[in-house]
C-alpha cells in the first residue's frame, strides 16, 4: 500500500509540475527576447521541456526522501 500511495503522490506532483511549467512557458512565449513568432514558440517549447525534466528529477529526489 505505501508503494501505491507514493506512486499516486509522485504522479500527481509530476503532472502538476509539467502542466504549470508548460502553460507558463507557452503563455509567455510572446515576451521572449531571443526570438519572435514561430521561433519563439519553438524556443518556449524547448525551454519548457528542459525545465520540466530538471524539476521532475529534483522533485523525484525530494519526494523519495520524504516517502521512504
N, CA, C and O atoms as a Tripos MOL2 file, in Angstrom:
@<TRIPOS>MOLECULE
protein
  272   271    68     0     0
PROTEIN
NO_CHARGES

@<TRIPOS>ATOM
      1 N           0.8080   -1.2060    0.0000 N.3       1 UNK1
      2 CA          0.0000    0.0000    0.0000 C.3       1 UNK1
      3 C           0.8550    1.2750    0.0000 C.2       1 UNK1
      4 O           0.4970    2.2300   -0.6890 O.2       1 UNK1
      5 N           1.9630    1.3300    0.7400 N.am      2 UNK2
      6 CA          2.7800    2.5510    0.6940 C.3       2 UNK2
      7 C           3.3530    2.8300   -0.6970 C.2       2 UNK2
      8 O           3.4950    3.9890   -1.0850 O.2       2 UNK2
      9 N           3.6860    1.7670   -1.4540 N.am      3 UNK3
     10 CA          4.1910    1.9660   -2.8120 C.3       3 UNK3
     11 C           3.1220    2.5540   -3.7260 C.2       3 UNK3
     12 O           3.4050    3.4150   -4.5590 O.2       3 UNK3
     13 N           1.9060    2.0820   -3.5600 N.am      4 UNK4
     14 CA          0.7950    2.5850   -4.3650 C.3       4 UNK4
     15 C           0.5140    4.0530   -4.0460 C.2       4 UNK4
     16 O           0.3010    4.8620   -4.9490 O.2       4 UNK4
     17 N           0.5150    4.3850   -2.7760 N.am      5 UNK5
     18 CA          0.2890    5.7760   -2.3580 C.3       5 UNK5
     19 C           1.4060    6.6790   -2.8630 C.2       5 UNK5
     20 O           1.1490    7.7740   -3.3640 O.2       5 UNK5
     21 N           2.6520    6.2160   -2.7280 N.am      6 UNK6
     22 CA          3.7880    7.0000   -3.2150 C.3       6 UNK6
     23 C           3.7290    7.2240   -4.7130 C.2       6 UNK6
     24 O           4.0730    8.3000   -5.2020 O.2       6 UNK6
     25 N           3.2890    6.1990   -5.4460 N.am      7 UNK7
     26 CA          3.1480    6.3390   -6.8980 C.3       7 UNK7
     27 C           2.0990    7.3650   -7.2760 C.2       7 UNK7
     28 O           2.2980    8.1570   -8.1980 O.2       7 UNK7
     29 N           0.9780    7.3530   -6.5610 N.am      8 UNK8
     30 CA         -0.0690    8.3480   -6.8390 C.3       8 UNK8
     31 C           0.3820    9.7590   -6.4820 C.2       8 UNK8
     32 O           0.0990   10.7080   -7.2140 O.2       8 UNK8
     33 N           1.0780    9.9000   -5.3650 N.am      9 UNK9
     34 CA          1.5660   11.2290   -4.9580 C.3       9 UNK9
     35 C           2.5720   11.7530   -5.9690 C.2       9 UNK9
     36 O           2.4990   12.9090   -6.3870 O.2       9 UNK9
     37 N           3.5190   10.8920   -6.3650 N.am     10 UNK10
     38 CA          4.5360   11.3240   -7.3290 C.3      10 UNK10
     39 C           3.9120   11.6890   -8.6730 C.2      10 UNK10
     40 O           4.2660   12.7110   -9.2600 O.2      10 UNK10
     41 N           2.9920   10.8700   -9.1640 N.am     11 UNK11
     42 CA          2.3890   11.1630  -10.4670 C.3      11 UNK11
     43 C           1.5850   12.4580  -10.4230 C.2      11 UNK11
     44 O           1.5680   13.2090  -11.3980 O.2      11 UNK11
     45 N           0.9260   12.7220   -9.3110 N.am     12 UNK12
     46 CA          0.1830   13.9740   -9.1800 C.3      12 UNK12
     47 C           1.1380   15.1690   -9.1800 C.2      12 UNK12
     48 O           0.8910   16.1620   -9.8630 O.2      12 UNK12
     49 N           2.2140   15.0740   -8.4250 N.am     13 UNK13
     50 CA          3.1800   16.1790   -8.3550 C.3      13 UNK13
     51 C           3.8640   16.3810   -9.7070 C.2      13 UNK13
     52 O           4.0300   17.5190  -10.1460 O.2      13 UNK13
     53 N           4.2620   15.2990  -10.3700 N.am     14 UNK14
     54 CA          4.9120   15.4220  -11.6750 C.3      14 UNK14
     55 C           3.9630   16.0430  -12.7010 C.2      14 UNK14
     56 O           4.3660   16.9100  -13.4760 O.2      14 UNK14
     57 N           2.7250   15.6080  -12.7040 N.am     15 UNK15
     58 CA          1.7440   16.1870  -13.6260 C.3      15 UNK15
     59 C           1.5100   17.6610  -13.3670 C.2      15 UNK15
     60 O           1.3840   18.4550  -14.2990 O.2      15 UNK15
     61 N           1.4520   18.0220  -12.0880 N.am     16 UNK16
     62 CA          1.2820   19.4260  -11.7220 C.3      16 UNK16
     63 C           2.4790   20.2600  -12.1660 C.2      16 UNK16
     64 O           2.3140   21.3630  -12.6850 O.2      16 UNK16
     65 N           3.6770   19.7350  -11.9620 N.am     17 UNK17
     66 CA          4.8810   20.4560  -12.3770 C.3      17 UNK17
     67 C           4.9290   20.6670  -13.8890 C.2      17 UNK17
     68 O           5.1590   21.7810  -14.3600 O.2      17 UNK17
     69 N           4.7140   19.6040  -14.6370 N.am     18 UNK18
     70 CA          4.7920   19.6900  -16.0990 C.3      18 UNK18
     71 C           3.7190   20.6360  -16.6380 C.2      18 UNK18
     72 O           3.9990   21.4660  -17.5020 O.2      18 UNK18
     73 N           2.5070   20.5130  -16.1340 N.am     19 UNK19
     74 CA          1.4190   21.3700  -16.5950 C.3      19 UNK19
     75 C           1.7020   22.8390  -16.2950 C.2      19 UNK19
     76 O           1.4930   23.7000  -17.1500 O.2      19 UNK19
     77 N           2.1700   23.1230  -15.0980 N.am     20 UNK20
     78 CA          2.4350   24.5020  -14.7050 C.3      20 UNK20
     79 C           3.5570   25.1130  -15.5320 C.2      20 UNK20
     80 O           3.4370   26.2370  -16.0210 O.2      20 UNK20
     81 N           4.6440   24.3720  -15.6860 N.am     21 UNK21
     82 CA          5.7910   24.8940  -16.4370 C.3      21 UNK21
     83 C           5.4220   25.1200  -17.9010 C.2      21 UNK21
     84 O           5.7280   26.1700  -18.4660 O.2      21 UNK21
     85 N           4.7710   24.1430  -18.5110 N.am     22 UNK22
     86 CA          4.4370   24.2650  -19.9320 C.3      22 UNK22
     87 C           3.4300   25.3810  -20.2010 C.2      22 UNK22
     88 O           3.5490   26.0990  -21.1940 O.2      22 UNK22
     89 N           2.4480   25.5270  -19.3270 N.am     23 UNK23
     90 CA          1.4740   26.6080  -19.5010 C.3      23 UNK23
     91 C           2.1410   27.9680  -19.3370 C.2      23 UNK23
     92 O           1.8450   28.8980  -20.0870 O.2      23 UNK23
     93 N           3.0330   28.0890  -18.3660 N.am     24 UNK24
     94 CA          3.7240   29.3600  -18.1460 C.3      24 UNK24
     95 C           4.6230   29.7050  -19.3320 C.2      24 UNK24
     96 O           4.6370   30.8500  -19.7860 O.2      24 UNK24
     97 N           5.3620   28.7390  -19.8280 N.am     25 UNK25
     98 CA          6.2470   28.9990  -20.9610 C.3      25 UNK25
     99 C           5.4440   29.3400  -22.2160 C.2      25 UNK25
    100 O           5.8180   30.2390  -22.9680 O.2      25 UNK25
    101 N           4.3570   28.6330  -22.4390 N.am     26 UNK26
    102 CA          3.5340   28.9200  -23.6100 C.3      26 UNK26
    103 C           2.8290   30.2640  -23.5270 C.2      26 UNK26
    104 O           2.7100   30.9790  -24.5220 O.2      26 UNK26
    105 N           2.3650   30.5970  -22.3340 N.am     27 UNK27
    106 CA          1.6600   31.8640  -22.1480 C.3      27 UNK27
    107 C           2.6010   33.0480  -22.3340 C.2      27 UNK27
    108 O           2.1890   34.0910  -22.8410 O.2      27 UNK27
    109 N           3.8470   32.8990  -21.9330 N.am     28 UNK28
    110 CA          4.8050   33.9980  -22.0290 C.3      28 UNK28
    111 C           5.7130   33.9000  -23.2470 C.2      28 UNK28
    112 O           6.7540   34.5560  -23.2840 O.2      28 UNK28
    113 N           5.3470   33.0970  -24.2460 N.am     29 UNK29
    114 CA          6.1970   32.9360  -25.4340 C.3      29 UNK29
    115 C           6.3280   34.2450  -26.2060 C.2      29 UNK29
    116 O           7.3750   34.5010  -26.8020 O.2      29 UNK29
    117 N           5.3040   35.0680  -26.2090 N.am     30 UNK30
    118 CA          5.3680   36.3200  -26.9580 C.3      30 UNK30
    119 C           6.2640   37.3590  -26.2870 C.2      30 UNK30
    120 O           6.5980   38.3680  -26.9080 O.2      30 UNK30
    121 N           6.6540   37.1350  -25.0490 N.am     31 UNK31
    122 CA          7.5100   38.0780  -24.3310 C.3      31 UNK31
    123 C           8.9910   37.7270  -24.4050 C.2      31 UNK31
    124 O           9.8220   38.4320  -23.8330 O.2      31 UNK31
    125 N           9.3240   36.6620  -25.0940 N.am     32 UNK32
    126 CA         10.7180   36.2250  -25.1670 C.3      32 UNK32
    127 C          11.5530   37.2590  -25.9100 C.2      32 UNK32
    128 O          11.1060   37.8440  -26.8970 O.2      32 UNK32
    129 N          12.7520   37.4730  -25.4290 N.am     33 UNK33
    130 CA         13.6430   38.4530  -26.0590 C.3      33 UNK33
    131 C          14.5560   37.8210  -27.0940 C.2      33 UNK33
    132 O          15.1690   38.5300  -27.8920 O.2      33 UNK33
    133 N          14.6550   36.4980  -27.0930 N.am     34 UNK34
    134 CA         15.5880   35.8450  -28.0100 C.3      34 UNK34
    135 C          14.9950   35.5640  -29.3870 C.2      34 UNK34
    136 O          15.7410   35.2610  -30.3180 O.2      34 UNK34
    137 N          13.6820   35.6560  -29.5410 N.am     35 UNK35
    138 CA         13.0700   35.3590  -30.8270 C.3      35 UNK35
    139 C          11.6480   35.9100  -30.8750 C.2      35 UNK35
    140 O          11.0980   36.3710  -29.8750 O.2      35 UNK35
    141 N          11.0670   35.8430  -32.0930 N.am     36 UNK36
    142 CA          9.7170   36.3600  -32.3140 C.3      36 UNK36
    143 C           8.9480   35.3460  -33.1580 C.2      36 UNK36
    144 O           9.5410   34.6270  -33.9630 O.2      36 UNK36
    145 N           7.6360   35.2890  -32.9740 N.am     37 UNK37
    146 CA          6.7710   34.4610  -33.8090 C.3      37 UNK37
    147 C           6.9500   32.9770  -33.5730 C.2      37 UNK37
    148 O           7.0930   32.5310  -32.4350 O.2      37 UNK37
    149 N           6.9410   32.2000  -34.6710 N.am     38 UNK38
    150 CA          7.0470   30.7470  -34.5450 C.3      38 UNK38
    151 C           8.3550   30.2920  -33.8830 C.2      38 UNK38
    152 O           8.3920   29.2650  -33.2050 O.2      38 UNK38
    153 N           9.3930   31.0460  -34.0830 N.am     39 UNK39
    154 CA         10.6720   30.7110  -33.4520 C.3      39 UNK39
    155 C          10.5670   30.8270  -31.9290 C.2      39 UNK39
    156 O          11.1710   30.0380  -31.2030 O.2      39 UNK39
    157 N           9.8060   31.8010  -31.4500 N.am     40 UNK40
    158 CA          9.6020   31.9610  -30.0130 C.3      40 UNK40
    159 C           8.8310   30.7780  -29.4380 C.2      40 UNK40
    160 O           9.0990   30.3440  -28.3180 O.2      40 UNK40
    161 N           7.8760   30.2560  -30.2040 N.am     41 UNK41
    162 CA          7.1190   29.0910  -29.7490 C.3      41 UNK41
    163 C           8.0400   27.8790  -29.6440 C.2      41 UNK41
    164 O           7.9540   27.1160  -28.6820 O.2      41 UNK41
    165 N           8.9110   27.6980  -30.6190 N.am     42 UNK42
    166 CA          9.8610   26.5930  -30.5780 C.3      42 UNK42
    167 C          10.8230   26.7140  -29.4110 C.2      42 UNK42
    168 O          11.1130   25.7240  -28.7390 O.2      42 UNK42
    169 N          11.3220   27.9200  -29.1640 N.am     43 UNK43
    170 CA         12.2270   28.1370  -28.0360 C.3      43 UNK43
    171 C          11.5100   27.9530  -26.7000 C.2      43 UNK43
    172 O          12.0920   27.4260  -25.7520 O.2      43 UNK43
    173 N          10.2600   28.3820  -26.6220 N.am     44 UNK44
    174 CA          9.4840   28.1980  -25.3970 C.3      44 UNK44
    175 C           9.2340   26.7150  -25.1390 C.2      44 UNK44
    176 O           9.2770   26.2680  -23.9930 O.2      44 UNK44
    177 N           8.9730   25.9490  -26.2040 N.am     45 UNK45
    178 CA          8.7750   24.5150  -26.0580 C.3      45 UNK45
    179 C          10.0400   23.8290  -25.5710 C.2      45 UNK45
    180 O           9.9890   22.9850  -24.6760 O.2      45 UNK45
    181 N          11.1700   24.1900  -26.1560 N.am     46 UNK46
    182 CA         12.4390   23.6040  -25.7490 C.3      46 UNK46
    183 C          12.7570   23.9160  -24.2930 C.2      46 UNK46
    184 O          13.1710   23.0320  -23.5420 O.2      46 UNK46
    185 N          12.5690   25.1580  -23.8950 N.am     47 UNK47
    186 CA         12.8600   25.5200  -22.5150 C.3      47 UNK47
    187 C          11.8690   24.8690  -21.5470 C.2      47 UNK47
    188 O          12.2400   24.5260  -20.4240 O.2      47 UNK47
    189 N          10.6210   24.6970  -21.9670 N.am     48 UNK48
    190 CA          9.6380   24.0300  -21.1090 C.3      48 UNK48
    191 C          10.0230   22.5770  -20.8650 C.2      48 UNK48
    192 O           9.8760   22.0770  -19.7500 O.2      48 UNK48
    193 N          10.5120   21.9000  -21.8890 N.am     49 UNK49
    194 CA         10.9220   20.5030  -21.7410 C.3      49 UNK49
    195 C          12.1250   20.4020  -20.8120 C.2      49 UNK49
    196 O          12.1630   19.5400  -19.9340 O.2      49 UNK49
    197 N          13.1020   21.2740  -21.0020 N.am     50 UNK50
    198 CA         14.3070   21.2310  -20.1760 C.3      50 UNK50
    199 C          13.9760   21.5390  -18.7150 C.2      50 UNK50
    200 O          14.4310   20.8340  -17.8150 O.2      50 UNK50
    201 N          13.1960   22.5750  -18.4790 N.am     51 UNK51
    202 CA         12.8310   22.9460  -17.1160 C.3      51 UNK51
    203 C          12.0100   21.8350  -16.4630 C.2      51 UNK51
    204 O          12.2170   21.5140  -15.2930 O.2      51 UNK51
    205 N          11.0840   21.2500  -17.2150 N.am     52 UNK52
    206 CA         10.2620   20.1630  -16.6750 C.3      52 UNK52
    207 C          11.1080   18.9610  -16.2920 C.2      52 UNK52
    208 O          10.8940   18.3600  -15.2390 O.2      52 UNK52
    209 N          12.0660   18.6080  -17.1350 N.am     53 UNK53
    210 CA         12.9270   17.4600  -16.8210 C.3      53 UNK53
    211 C          13.7380   17.6980  -15.5560 C.2      53 UNK53
    212 O          13.8500   16.8090  -14.7120 O.2      53 UNK53
    213 N          14.2980   18.8790  -15.4210 N.am     54 UNK54
    214 CA         15.0900   19.1890  -14.2340 C.3      54 UNK54
    215 C          14.2050   19.1930  -12.9900 C.2      54 UNK54
    216 O          14.5960   18.6640  -11.9500 O.2      54 UNK54
    217 N          13.0300   19.7790  -13.0890 N.am     55 UNK55
    218 CA         12.1270   19.8110  -11.9370 C.3      55 UNK55
    219 C          11.6210   18.4200  -11.5620 C.2      55 UNK55
    220 O          11.4420   18.1300  -10.3790 O.2      55 UNK55
    221 N          11.3900   17.5660  -12.5410 N.am     56 UNK56
    222 CA         10.9410   16.2090  -12.2420 C.3      56 UNK56
    223 C          12.0430   15.4340  -11.5220 C.2      56 UNK56
    224 O          11.7720   14.7220  -10.5540 O.2      56 UNK56
    225 N          13.2810   15.5690  -11.9890 N.am     57 UNK57
    226 CA         14.3830   14.8920  -11.3060 C.3      57 UNK57
    227 C          14.5490   15.3870   -9.8750 C.2      57 UNK57
    228 O          14.7680   14.5960   -8.9580 O.2      57 UNK57
    229 N          14.4420   16.6920   -9.6930 N.am     58 UNK58
    230 CA         14.5650   17.2640   -8.3520 C.3      58 UNK58
    231 C          13.4020   16.8420   -7.4600 C.2      58 UNK58
    232 O          13.6040   16.4620   -6.3070 O.2      58 UNK58
    233 N          12.1940   16.9100   -7.9910 N.am     59 UNK59
    234 CA         11.0200   16.5350   -7.2100 C.3      59 UNK59
    235 C          11.0440   15.0450   -6.8740 C.2      59 UNK59
    236 O          10.6260   14.6510   -5.7860 O.2      59 UNK59
    237 N          11.5250   14.2200   -7.7930 N.am     60 UNK60
    238 CA         11.6180   12.7950   -7.5210 C.3      60 UNK60
    239 C          12.5820   12.5290   -6.3710 C.2      60 UNK60
    240 O          12.2960   11.7070   -5.5000 O.2      60 UNK60
    241 N          13.6990   13.2040   -6.3620 N.am     61 UNK61
    242 CA         14.6640   13.0580   -5.2710 C.3      61 UNK61
    243 C          14.0470   13.4750   -3.9320 C.2      61 UNK61
    244 O          14.1620   12.7590   -2.9370 O.2      61 UNK61
    245 N          13.3950   14.6360   -3.9170 N.am     62 UNK62
    246 CA         12.8140   15.1500   -2.6680 C.3      62 UNK62
    247 C          11.6630   14.2530   -2.2030 C.2      62 UNK62
    248 O          11.5890   13.8990   -1.0260 O.2      62 UNK62
    249 N          10.7730   13.8870   -3.1160 N.am     63 UNK63
    250 CA          9.6300   13.0460   -2.7190 C.3      63 UNK63
    251 C          10.0660   11.6670   -2.2610 C.2      63 UNK63
    252 O           9.4930   11.1170   -1.3210 O.2      63 UNK63
    253 N          11.0640   11.1060   -2.9090 N.am     64 UNK64
    254 CA         11.5640    9.8020   -2.4810 C.3      64 UNK64
    255 C          12.1720    9.8920   -1.0870 C.2      64 UNK64
    256 O          12.0320    8.9720   -0.2810 O.2      64 UNK64
    257 N          12.8420   10.9950   -0.8110 N.am     65 UNK65
    258 CA         13.4250   11.1780    0.5270 C.3      65 UNK65
    259 C          12.3300   11.2480    1.5910 C.2      65 UNK65
    260 O          12.4810   10.6890    2.6770 O.2      65 UNK65
    261 N          11.2380   11.9290    1.2820 N.am     66 UNK66
    262 CA         10.1590   12.0780    2.2630 C.3      66 UNK66
    263 C           9.3050   10.8190    2.3970 C.2      66 UNK66
    264 O           8.8220   10.5070    3.4850 O.2      66 UNK66
    265 N           9.1200   10.1010    1.3010 N.am     67 UNK67
    266 CA          8.2200    8.9410    1.3190 C.3      67 UNK67
    267 C           8.8820    7.6830    1.8690 C.2      67 UNK67
    268 O           8.1840    6.7300    2.2150 O.2      67 UNK67
    269 N          10.1850    7.6530    1.9570 N.am     68 UNK68
    270 CA         10.8480    6.4440    2.4890 C.3      68 UNK68
    271 C          10.9090    6.4470    3.9670 C.2      68 UNK68
    272 O          11.4320    5.5070    4.5650 O.2      68 UNK68
@<TRIPOS>BOND
     1     1     2 1
     2     2     3 1
     3     3     4 2
     4     3     5 am
     5     5     6 1
     6     6     7 1
     7     7     8 2
     8     7     9 am
     9     9    10 1
    10    10    11 1
    11    11    12 2
    12    11    13 am
    13    13    14 1
    14    14    15 1
    15    15    16 2
    16    15    17 am
    17    17    18 1
    18    18    19 1
    19    19    20 2
    20    19    21 am
    21    21    22 1
    22    22    23 1
    23    23    24 2
    24    23    25 am
    25    25    26 1
    26    26    27 1
    27    27    28 2
    28    27    29 am
    29    29    30 1
    30    30    31 1
    31    31    32 2
    32    31    33 am
    33    33    34 1
    34    34    35 1
    35    35    36 2
    36    35    37 am
    37    37    38 1
    38    38    39 1
    39    39    40 2
    40    39    41 am
    41    41    42 1
    42    42    43 1
    43    43    44 2
    44    43    45 am
    45    45    46 1
    46    46    47 1
    47    47    48 2
    48    47    49 am
    49    49    50 1
    50    50    51 1
    51    51    52 2
    52    51    53 am
    53    53    54 1
    54    54    55 1
    55    55    56 2
    56    55    57 am
    57    57    58 1
    58    58    59 1
    59    59    60 2
    60    59    61 am
    61    61    62 1
    62    62    63 1
    63    63    64 2
    64    63    65 am
    65    65    66 1
    66    66    67 1
    67    67    68 2
    68    67    69 am
    69    69    70 1
    70    70    71 1
    71    71    72 2
    72    71    73 am
    73    73    74 1
    74    74    75 1
    75    75    76 2
    76    75    77 am
    77    77    78 1
    78    78    79 1
    79    79    80 2
    80    79    81 am
    81    81    82 1
    82    82    83 1
    83    83    84 2
    84    83    85 am
    85    85    86 1
    86    86    87 1
    87    87    88 2
    88    87    89 am
    89    89    90 1
    90    90    91 1
    91    91    92 2
    92    91    93 am
    93    93    94 1
    94    94    95 1
    95    95    96 2
    96    95    97 am
    97    97    98 1
    98    98    99 1
    99    99   100 2
   100    99   101 am
   101   101   102 1
   102   102   103 1
   103   103   104 2
   104   103   105 am
   105   105   106 1
   106   106   107 1
   107   107   108 2
   108   107   109 am
   109   109   110 1
   110   110   111 1
   111   111   112 2
   112   111   113 am
   113   113   114 1
   114   114   115 1
   115   115   116 2
   116   115   117 am
   117   117   118 1
   118   118   119 1
   119   119   120 2
   120   119   121 am
   121   121   122 1
   122   122   123 1
   123   123   124 2
   124   123   125 am
   125   125   126 1
   126   126   127 1
   127   127   128 2
   128   127   129 am
   129   129   130 1
   130   130   131 1
   131   131   132 2
   132   131   133 am
   133   133   134 1
   134   134   135 1
   135   135   136 2
   136   135   137 am
   137   137   138 1
   138   138   139 1
   139   139   140 2
   140   139   141 am
   141   141   142 1
   142   142   143 1
   143   143   144 2
   144   143   145 am
   145   145   146 1
   146   146   147 1
   147   147   148 2
   148   147   149 am
   149   149   150 1
   150   150   151 1
   151   151   152 2
   152   151   153 am
   153   153   154 1
   154   154   155 1
   155   155   156 2
   156   155   157 am
   157   157   158 1
   158   158   159 1
   159   159   160 2
   160   159   161 am
   161   161   162 1
   162   162   163 1
   163   163   164 2
   164   163   165 am
   165   165   166 1
   166   166   167 1
   167   167   168 2
   168   167   169 am
   169   169   170 1
   170   170   171 1
   171   171   172 2
   172   171   173 am
   173   173   174 1
   174   174   175 1
   175   175   176 2
   176   175   177 am
   177   177   178 1
   178   178   179 1
   179   179   180 2
   180   179   181 am
   181   181   182 1
   182   182   183 1
   183   183   184 2
   184   183   185 am
   185   185   186 1
   186   186   187 1
   187   187   188 2
   188   187   189 am
   189   189   190 1
   190   190   191 1
   191   191   192 2
   192   191   193 am
   193   193   194 1
   194   194   195 1
   195   195   196 2
   196   195   197 am
   197   197   198 1
   198   198   199 1
   199   199   200 2
   200   199   201 am
   201   201   202 1
   202   202   203 1
   203   203   204 2
   204   203   205 am
   205   205   206 1
   206   206   207 1
   207   207   208 2
   208   207   209 am
   209   209   210 1
   210   210   211 1
   211   211   212 2
   212   211   213 am
   213   213   214 1
   214   214   215 1
   215   215   216 2
   216   215   217 am
   217   217   218 1
   218   218   219 1
   219   219   220 2
   220   219   221 am
   221   221   222 1
   222   222   223 1
   223   223   224 2
   224   223   225 am
   225   225   226 1
   226   226   227 1
   227   227   228 2
   228   227   229 am
   229   229   230 1
   230   230   231 1
   231   231   232 2
   232   231   233 am
   233   233   234 1
   234   234   235 1
   235   235   236 2
   236   235   237 am
   237   237   238 1
   238   238   239 1
   239   239   240 2
   240   239   241 am
   241   241   242 1
   242   242   243 1
   243   243   244 2
   244   243   245 am
   245   245   246 1
   246   246   247 1
   247   247   248 2
   248   247   249 am
   249   249   250 1
   250   250   251 1
   251   251   252 2
   252   251   253 am
   253   253   254 1
   254   254   255 1
   255   255   256 2
   256   255   257 am
   257   257   258 1
   258   258   259 1
   259   259   260 2
   260   259   261 am
   261   261   262 1
   262   262   263 1
   263   263   264 2
   264   263   265 am
   265   265   266 1
   266   266   267 1
   267   267   268 2
   268   267   269 am
   269   269   270 1
   270   270   271 1
   271   271   272 2
@<TRIPOS>SUBSTRUCTURE
     1 UNK1         2 RESIDUE 1 A UNK
     2 UNK2         6 RESIDUE 1 A UNK
     3 UNK3        10 RESIDUE 1 A UNK
     4 UNK4        14 RESIDUE 1 A UNK
     5 UNK5        18 RESIDUE 1 A UNK
     6 UNK6        22 RESIDUE 1 A UNK
     7 UNK7        26 RESIDUE 1 A UNK
     8 UNK8        30 RESIDUE 1 A UNK
     9 UNK9        34 RESIDUE 1 A UNK
    10 UNK10       38 RESIDUE 1 A UNK
    11 UNK11       42 RESIDUE 1 A UNK
    12 UNK12       46 RESIDUE 1 A UNK
    13 UNK13       50 RESIDUE 1 A UNK
    14 UNK14       54 RESIDUE 1 A UNK
    15 UNK15       58 RESIDUE 1 A UNK
    16 UNK16       62 RESIDUE 1 A UNK
    17 UNK17       66 RESIDUE 1 A UNK
    18 UNK18       70 RESIDUE 1 A UNK
    19 UNK19       74 RESIDUE 1 A UNK
    20 UNK20       78 RESIDUE 1 A UNK
    21 UNK21       82 RESIDUE 1 A UNK
    22 UNK22       86 RESIDUE 1 A UNK
    23 UNK23       90 RESIDUE 1 A UNK
    24 UNK24       94 RESIDUE 1 A UNK
    25 UNK25       98 RESIDUE 1 A UNK
    26 UNK26      102 RESIDUE 1 A UNK
    27 UNK27      106 RESIDUE 1 A UNK
    28 UNK28      110 RESIDUE 1 A UNK
    29 UNK29      114 RESIDUE 1 A UNK
    30 UNK30      118 RESIDUE 1 A UNK
    31 UNK31      122 RESIDUE 1 A UNK
    32 UNK32      126 RESIDUE 1 A UNK
    33 UNK33      130 RESIDUE 1 A UNK
    34 UNK34      134 RESIDUE 1 A UNK
    35 UNK35      138 RESIDUE 1 A UNK
    36 UNK36      142 RESIDUE 1 A UNK
    37 UNK37      146 RESIDUE 1 A UNK
    38 UNK38      150 RESIDUE 1 A UNK
    39 UNK39      154 RESIDUE 1 A UNK
    40 UNK40      158 RESIDUE 1 A UNK
    41 UNK41      162 RESIDUE 1 A UNK
    42 UNK42      166 RESIDUE 1 A UNK
    43 UNK43      170 RESIDUE 1 A UNK
    44 UNK44      174 RESIDUE 1 A UNK
    45 UNK45      178 RESIDUE 1 A UNK
    46 UNK46      182 RESIDUE 1 A UNK
    47 UNK47      186 RESIDUE 1 A UNK
    48 UNK48      190 RESIDUE 1 A UNK
    49 UNK49      194 RESIDUE 1 A UNK
    50 UNK50      198 RESIDUE 1 A UNK
    51 UNK51      202 RESIDUE 1 A UNK
    52 UNK52      206 RESIDUE 1 A UNK
    53 UNK53      210 RESIDUE 1 A UNK
    54 UNK54      214 RESIDUE 1 A UNK
    55 UNK55      218 RESIDUE 1 A UNK
    56 UNK56      222 RESIDUE 1 A UNK
    57 UNK57      226 RESIDUE 1 A UNK
    58 UNK58      230 RESIDUE 1 A UNK
    59 UNK59      234 RESIDUE 1 A UNK
    60 UNK60      238 RESIDUE 1 A UNK
    61 UNK61      242 RESIDUE 1 A UNK
    62 UNK62      246 RESIDUE 1 A UNK
    63 UNK63      250 RESIDUE 1 A UNK
    64 UNK64      254 RESIDUE 1 A UNK
    65 UNK65      258 RESIDUE 1 A UNK
    66 UNK66      262 RESIDUE 1 A UNK
    67 UNK67      266 RESIDUE 1 A UNK
    68 UNK68      270 RESIDUE 1 A UNK
